[in-house]
Amino acid sequence: MRDETRSPEARRRWPRWLRRAPLEAVAMALIGVGVVMMCQPWSIAVYGWSFLVVLAGTVGFLIVSHFPE
């Protein structure tokens, strides 16, 4: 379908994978994985990466929360 024949709503519509709900779920899962990494007692390497994982999830959540629904 050509772009001129589509309605204005369809042209400015975001792709389905860029919607807020799925990306918020991914960001929250990333935060949860980071917290689990922080609390585990087995590997210092995993613990060392945990703060960056939590930070990436938090920043991702802040960005994604401004996306359209």
One Martini backbone bead per residue (centre of mass of N, CA, C, O) as a GRO file, in nm:
protein
   69
    1MET     BB    1   0.096   0.037   0.023
    2ARG     BB    2   0.070   0.352  -0.018
    3ASP     BB    3   0.122   0.640   0.164
    4GLU     BB    4  -0.110   0.824   0.035
    5THR     BB    5  -0.355   0.607   0.092
    6ARG     BB    6  -0.319   0.647   0.377
    7SER     BB    7  -0.392   0.727   0.672
    8PRO     BB    8  -0.280   0.931   0.919
    9GLU     BB    9  -0.285   0.713   1.138
   10ALA     BB   10  -0.115   0.496   0.984
   11ARG     BB   11   0.145   0.671   0.941
   12ARG     BB   12   0.190   0.736   1.269
   13ARG     BB   13   0.221   0.449   1.334
   14TRP     BB   14   0.364   0.227   1.523
   15PRO     BB   15   0.521  -0.034   1.572
   16ARG     BB   16   0.446  -0.306   1.758
   17TRP     BB   17   0.739  -0.331   1.902
   18LEU     BB   18   0.708  -0.004   2.002
   19ARG     BB   19   0.541  -0.049   2.229
   20ARG     BB   20   0.497  -0.013   2.562
   21ALA     BB   21   0.426  -0.288   2.700
   22PRO     BB   22   0.659  -0.480   2.602
   23LEU     BB   23   0.900  -0.291   2.688
   24GLU     BB   24   0.829  -0.274   2.986
   25ALA     BB   25   0.859  -0.576   3.042
   26VAL     BB   26   1.157  -0.591   2.967
   27ALA     BB   27   1.260  -0.383   3.173
   28MET     BB   28   1.152  -0.530   3.427
   29ALA     BB   29   1.309  -0.791   3.380
   30LEU     BB   30   1.589  -0.660   3.393
   31ILE     BB   31   1.564  -0.565   3.683
   32GLY     BB   32   1.512  -0.844   3.808
   33VAL     BB   33   1.776  -0.975   3.714
   34GLY     BB   34   1.962  -0.773   3.860
   35VAL     BB   35   1.866  -0.841   4.148
   36VAL     BB   36   1.941  -1.139   4.140
   37MET     BB   37   2.241  -1.089   4.082
   38MET     BB   38   2.286  -0.930   4.353
   39CYS     BB   39   2.183  -1.186   4.551
   40GLN     BB   40   2.386  -1.379   4.468
   41PRO     BB   41   2.656  -1.611   4.607
   42TRP     BB   42   2.853  -1.737   4.359
   43SER     BB   43   2.925  -1.469   4.173
   44ILE     BB   44   3.122  -1.190   4.121
   45ALA     BB   45   3.068  -1.130   3.820
   46VAL     BB   46   2.761  -1.108   3.837
   47TYR     BB   47   2.762  -0.887   4.051
   48GLY     BB   48   2.921  -0.676   3.880
   49TRP     BB   49   2.676  -0.657   3.654
   50SER     BB   50   2.412  -0.578   3.811
   51PHE     BB   51   2.407  -0.268   3.805
   52LEU     BB   52   2.395  -0.237   3.493
   53VAL     BB   53   2.129  -0.389   3.457
   54VAL     BB   54   1.953  -0.208   3.632
   55LEU     BB   55   2.019   0.055   3.484
   56ALA     BB   56   1.919  -0.031   3.204
   57GLY     BB   57   1.626  -0.088   3.293
   58THR     BB   58   1.563   0.196   3.401
   59VAL     BB   59   1.623   0.360   3.148
   60GLY     BB   60   1.433   0.201   2.966
   61PHE     BB   61   1.176   0.268   3.123
   62LEU     BB   62   1.189   0.576   3.094
   63ILE     BB   63   1.172   0.576   2.785
   64VAL     BB   64   0.920   0.387   2.733
   65SER     BB   65   0.708   0.561   2.900
   66HIS     BB   66   0.692   0.769   2.631
   67PHE     BB   67   0.540   0.588   2.469
   68PRO     BB   68   0.299   0.473   2.293
   69GLU     BB   69   0.011   0.260   2.316
   0.00000   0.00000   0.00000
